[in-house]
């Protein structure tokens, strides 16, 4: 997809952060963009700002992507508005779910619903729409470096590992159908990820676990992380990387090399697992 001008993209979680950065970069390249988000007022503002700054052909649809019916309705609205869809960006994501000893079924359901099930449904709903016009396309799904190196946030990490695995598997499946697949594994980006609880749907109200503590070691860790996020990488820079990745069908998109040593350590530990049993003959 070397020339993106005139193509149509659907971007979830597009009202702020990485999603807005991607929507902006694509619109600057002449792509028609349908922005999708659960935050209606932020969504309206994002569209208005984009139209003012870029004179782009952009529109918006509100949806809770953790509900398949709402994602389907958003796809229908995009086809009704633009006719075709070439690029799907499964970007919507939330942090949370609770730590060990404090997690809840509701927390897991919410995080997995937004971060993983919405990506699965994205492939299911939008893949055939991209195939139908025969012009080719691209699916980009936002995981995280936490999709390659797990930390202390199990629901988030599991969801992001799932996005990586799904993207790797679907790349081979969709390539013969002229659809490229990329997985975005960003590092520390200037987003509102730590305030994800603002978007907890009513059906999960009171069921996603306790809010972060205001005192103690975990509170200090969150405060330090927030400080890093506040000075993190510009989401528009991430959007520009994604645009380049779509143009060149990159399988993996990273935003920086900060976490590369930790990923190398994980791969080295996996390799050691094979080395320990090398030369042994398995019983049959």
N, C-alpha and C positions, 0 to 999 in steps of 0.2 A: 504494500500500500504506500508507494512512494509519494503519490500526490493525494493528499487528504482533502483538498478543497472540494466542497460539494458533497462530501460524505455526511452521514448522519450518525451521531453518537448518543448513547443513553448512559448517563453517569449517576450512580447511586451515592448517597452521602455527599451530595454536590453543593450543599448550602454553605459549607465552610471547610477549612483545612485542606487536606490533600485532594478531596473531591472537587472543591472549587478551583484549586490550582490546576487540576487536569482539565476541567471544563474551560477554564480561561485559556490555557495553552492550545487546546484543540480549536476553540473558537477563533483564536488569533491566526490559526492556519486555514481558516475558511470552512471549518466543519460546522454543520448545524448540530446544536447540542440540546438535548432534553435533559434538564437537571431534575433529579429526583431526591427528595429528602423527607424526613418526618417532621422537621421544624418548618412550619408554614411561613412564618414571618421572615425568618432568615432566608428562606428559599426565594421569597418575593424580592427581598433586598438584593440577593445575589444576582438574580436575573436582571433587575433594573440597573445595577451597577455594570454588568457585562454589556448590556445594550448601550449604555452611555459611553463606556470606555472603548469598546471594540466595534460597535455598530454591527454586532454579530446576529445571526438568526438563531436565537435561543428561546427556549420556553421552559416551563416548569410543570411538574406533576407531584403532588404530595402522596407519599405512600409509606407505610410501615413495612419494610421489606422482610420482616420476620413473619409476615403473613403472606402465604403464596397467592391468595386471591388478590391482594392489593398490588403485588408485583405484576401479576398477570394484567390487571386493570391498567397499570402504568405502561406496560408494553402495548396494550391496545390503544391507549391514548397517543403514544408515540407514533405508531403506524398511521393512526388517523390524522395526525398533524403533519408528518413528514413523508409518509408513504413507504419508505424503506429504512432499515437500520443496518449499518455496516460495522459499527464499533460498540461493543458492550464493555462498560467499566464497572465491574462488581467492586465497589469501593467502600460502601457503608460498613462501619465497624464501631464497636463499643468496647470499652475496657470494663472489667469487673468480674463478677461471678463469685467473689470471695476467695479467701486463702484456706489452706487446709485447716480443718477444725471449725471453720466459719462459713463454709459454702452451703448453698441451699439448692434444692431442685429448681426453684424459680430462677435463681441466678444463672445456673447452668443453661436452662432453657432459653433465657433471654440472650445470653452471650452467643450460644451456639446457633440460635435462630437468626440473629443479625449477621454474625461473622462467617458462618459456614453454610447453614441451610439456604440462606438467600443467594449465596454463590452457586450452590447446587441447582437451585431453581432458576437462576440466571442462565446457566447453560441449557437447562431443559426448555425454558420458555423462549429465549432469544436465539439459541442456536438454529432452530428451524427457520426463523425469520430471516437470519443472515443467509442461510443456505438457499432460501426460496428465490432470491433475485439473481443468484449465480455470479455476482460481481466480486465475491470474496469479502473478507472482513477480518476482524481481530477481536479477541476476548482478553481483557486485562483484568486480573483479580488482585486486589490488595491483600497481601498477607502481612508479613512483618519479619524482621530478623528473628523475632520470637517464633516464627514458623520453622526455624532452623536450629535455634539454640533455646531450649526451654528455660524459663525462669521460675519465680515463685507465684505466678498467676496461672493456675492450672486450666481454668476454663478458657481464658484468652489464648494460652499457648496451644492447647488442644485444637481450638478452632483454627488457629493460623497454620499449624502443621497440616490440618485437613485441607486448607486452601492450597498449600504447596503441593500436596499429594494429588489432589484433584486436577490441578493445572498441569502437572507433569504427565499424568495419565491421559488427559484429554488432548494434549498437544499432538500426540500421535494419532489419535482417533479423528481429529478434525482437520489435520493437515491435508489429507486427500480431498477434502470438501472445500478447500481454498479458504479455510479459516485458521488464522494463526492464534496461538495461545501464549500469553505472557503472564508471569506472576511477579508482582511488585513486592519487594521485601525491604521496606524503608527502615531507616534507623530512627534517630530522634528528630522529629519534625515539629514545627511550631503549630500545634493543633489543640483542640479542646478535649483530647482523649481522656484526661483525668476527671473531666466533669460529665462523663457519659450518663450518669444517673439522671441528668436533667431530661433525658429522653426515654426513661423507662415507661413502657405502655401501661395504661390503667389496669390491664388484666394481670400485670405482674406487680402492681403496687403492694408494697409491704412484704413481698415474697423473694426479693433478690438479695437478702442478707443485710447485715449491719453496714452502715456507712463507715468510711475510713475513720480510724481513731484520731482524736485531736491532740493526743499526747502519747509519748512513748517512742520506741525505736521505729515502729512502722510509720508513725506520723512523721518522724524526722526523715525517713527514707522517701516518703511521698513528697514532702516539702522540697527535698533536694532534687528529686526527679522533676517536679514542677519548674524549678529554677532552670534546669537544663532544657526543658521543653520550651520555656519562654524565650530562650536564646537559641532555639533549634533551627534546623534548616528551613528555608523559605518554601512553603507549599507550591508556589509557582515554579520554583526550580524543579521540584519533583514532577510537576505537570509537564514541564519541557522535556524531562528525561522520558516520561511516558510517551509523549508525542514522538520522540525519536525512536523509541522502542517499537511503536506501532508501525512506523515507516520502514523499519528494518527487521521486524519480526524477532525481537530478542526473546529468548525463553525466560531469562531472569533479568529483573531490573533492580539494581541496588542504588542507594542514594549516596553512599559514602563507604569508606573502608574501615571505619572505626571498629566494627564487630567482626571483621574478617579473621583476626587471630583466634577468637573464640569458636568460630565455625571450623577453623583448621583443627583446633583441639578436639572438637567433637568427632570430626572425620578420623583423626589420629586414634582416638579411643575405639572407634568402630573397627579400624584396621587392626588394632591390637587384639580385638576379639577374634578375628580370623587368624592372626598369627599364632594365637595360643593353641589352636586346634590344627594348624597346618601340619601335614604329614600323617595325621591319624586317619585310619580307614573306618568310616562309619559302619556300624552293624546293620545288616540288611535282614 
